[in-house]
Amino acid sequence: MQGKESAAISRDLAKTISFLLLHLMVGFAVAYAFTGSIAISGGIALVEPCVNAVVFFFHERAWRQGKLSFLDLLLHRKSACSADAPAP
């Protein structure tokens, strides 16, 4: 059982690293297309994933608390912002 679990963790880690590299390359390419600067594009490509990680953390916490409904957020319904409002 531990062999399968270890292999699954290794696969997940490999997928995470490959996605990170892909994300960095796409971010760099898009930033370079807009700026034409290797330095600025490199900075954006490195900073953006860090900002996304922080945003993702708070996004997950908000959803875990059950206070957010994606549809409510899209439709700007008041219940999405109010903790004591009834769910639709």
RAHUUR-V679809 format. One line per field, one symbol per residue. ss: DSSP state (~ for helix, > for strand, _ for the rest). psi: psi as a letter, one per 20 degrees, with the letter a starting at -180 (. if undefined). burial: I if it has 9 or more other C-alpha atoms within 8 Angstrom, else O. A space follows every 50 residues. Layout:
# RAHUUR-V679809
ss = ???
psi = ???
burial = ???
This chain:
# RAHUUR-V679809
ss = _~~~~~~~~~~~~~~~~~~~~~~~~~~~~~~~~~~__~~~~~~~~~~~~~ ~~~~~~~~~~~~~~_____~~~~~___~~~________
psi = ghgggghggggggghgghhgggggggggggghhhhjpggggggghhgghg ghggggghgggghhijippgggghjkqhhhiphjqqq.
burial = OOOOOOOOOOOOOOOOOOOOOOIIIOIIIIIIOOOOOOOIIIOIIIOIIO OOOOOOOOOOOIIOOOIIIOOIIOOOIOIIOOOOOOOO
